[in-house]
Amino acid sequence: MLKIRIIVDSGSNFTAEEVAKYDLGWIPLHIVYPDGRIIDDEPHLGQELYDDIATGKLSTSQPTPEKIRTVFEETLSRYDYGVYLPLSSALSGTYMAAKMVVSEMKTDRIKVIDSKQITIGIDVLVMRILEEIEKGVDFCRIEELFNDIRSRQRFYFLLETLEHLKRGGRIGRAKYVVGTMLRVVPLLVIDDDGYINASKKARGVKKVIKMIDEYVSTDNIGPSSHMHVVLGRPKHKDIWPFAHKLQSEYGAKIKLVRPLTAIHVGIWGVGVSYIVE
């Protein structure tokens, strides 16, 4: 059987243990401190950076082409093929950088597919694709398979503050001001093009949690849905119980948000992603 390796970057939410277990290729984006210090966002990093992230002064930058090429070459030294699912191209230039690297390598053994997702949304896609790789899916069918899975994916989340999104330019100032003044909490989604959008709004976190719960309850969810829940340091008392409810009812895997995502959305909130069967 031809071997296919999945490659991700730190826009995903995989832990160091998962990266090792599934032998995932890992391309770290950079975390940039105000003093100019730059660190690679490696899989072992996590909540120890939350205090720094909470200041709102950290930023990120995409990996160098050299780093991307190194991971691709290492993959092809041990696998027949590699499939890279980068952070959504709507939010990062990493996808285009990787496409250029593949072109320069003149190889057809690496496929770069825009995940159009972030954090656990990427994890869910990868876990579902790994199932098909185990069954022996052909490399030439991977993109077709991805498109089908992505079309059935859901990702709902809420943030207790929109400050980080505003600072990163991922939400308009008008929406931010209205949300702040009226205590309106938007139900956020990742749309089909990989952008963060507000789906609906409600007064207060509790009402948005109820909306997410209702959406989830109407979908057909099973073992291949690979439901994941992500959170950081939520302040609202109903967020952790909601995460545990999804874990109990649907077998959801609960994860702490990784640094790269937290820099852009903050550490206060909760999100759920899964594939509709």
Secondary structure, 3 states (H helix, E strand, C coil): CCCEEEEEECCECCCHHHHHHCCCEEECCEEECCCCCEEECCCCCCHHHHHHHHCCCCEEECCCHHHHHHHHHHHHHHCCEEEECCCCCCCCCHHHHHHHHHHHHCCCCEEECCCCCCHHHHHHHHHHHHHHHHCCCCHHHHHHHHHHHHHCEEEEEEECCCHHHHHCCCCCHHHHHHHHHHCEEEEEEECCCCCEEEEEEEECHHHHHHHHHHHHHHCCCCHHHCCEEEECCCCCCCHHHHHHHHHHHHCCEEEECCHHHHHHHCCCEEEEEEECC
